[in-house]
Amino acid sequence: MVVALAAVASVLPPALSGQSGALVFTNVTVIDGTGAAAQPAMTVVIRNDRIEAIGQDILDGRKRVLRVFIGLVGLMRRNGVQVMTGTDLSDGRIFPGFSVHEELALLVEAGFTPSEAIQAATRVPAEFLRLTDAGTVQQGKRADLVLLSANPLDDIHNTTKIDAIVLRGQLLDRARLDGLLRDAERLAAIN
């Protein structure tokens, strides 16, 4: 199947971060309305605006599934399938922007070089969407850039060390970005 995908020049967005998403709290004691412990300590997962109380065995199973997905994506890469980042934004556990960093790290875990992972988030999607003005840094292309304080080719996690963003030619420095994050937190608290 993997070789067949490569043969038809498929581009796959595996959305690995969607597999690892969710807020997970371990060793939680649930208190009932009287203040007494209703259940022994458990793992609690918040997904899609609801709380799921689950056992460690289910959490361990989800981790095993993620390992399988990571292995499958690595196999696809080794067999020539082009991969682009995908984050399943319709899933309530996925947060725009933040999940892309996790996706990049998971691609590297699957065997991509940091450069290949970055291209899976930039050049490959632009080519797939036939955008001739995006995907690479070149004269005449859109001025949409993320400026980092550390080299992501040394460590893919350095993509989170954002100093500034250039969006449609406008510079958003760290102070402006922090202000936007605070505004988003306020809006999220209201909803």
Buried (B, 14 or more C-beta within 10 A) or exposed (E): EBEEBBEEEBBBBBBBBBBBBBEBEEEBEEEEEEEEEEEEEBBBBBBEEEEEEBEEEEBEEBEEEBEEBBEBBBBBBEBEBBBBBBBBEEBBBBBEEEBBBBBBBBBBBBBBEBEBBBBBBBBBBBBBEEEEEBBEEEEEBBEBEBBBEEEBEEEBBBBBBBEBBBEEEEEBEEEEBEEEEEEEEEEEEEE
